[in-house]
Amino acid sequence: MTRRKRGGGTRGGADQAALPVATYAAGMNDEHLIETTLERQVLHRGRYITFRVDTVEDARGGRHRREVVEHPGAVCVIAILGADVLLVRQYRTPVARIMLELPAGTLDRMPDGSIEDPARAAPRELGEETGYDAATWRSLGRFWTAPGFTDELMHLYLATDLEPMEDYRGPDEDEFLDLVRMPWRDAVAMAENGEIRDAKTIVGLLRLPRLLDAG
């Protein structure tokens, strides 16, 4: 029987054994957490992504199946125009709703298998989705969007000193979206109160106050 610790409850009211707590420090011993891939089975190769099932072995010798989505990576752009930020509204089939998002796009996979340079992709995606060029670019780092099932790495950029593109013809033929310009502080408030639900957009917008208020 698992005893309840004095002075504390357990999640959901049920008695549970607590996991050991480790104080984070660089150079921690992670060997007990590592999984070794024994086999990979590709189920489908699409235009951009690949679906596969991995058989892995944990540190104790147990074997498990992990469903994985391979992704070439993507870029996301925080485009600032005066006191405003540029967003796009578009329908997302997987969630069956219209989402309000920062301009973004998938990195192209070249014929030789290499992946497009994110620093080149970001201006392209900004232009395609908004019709603006930016004279000043700043990399804000990168993050894995959902490492529990995909290796998609999102590259985040801040774009300023925007100018309208000449002869802009709109987004790609298979993209249907509306451009939205709003005060960036209003967009941040929407991210904070849950009106904006797209993860990359939330990450980007919540960076803005520190970036812009600091000049």
Disulfide bonds with the S-S distance in Angstrom:
none
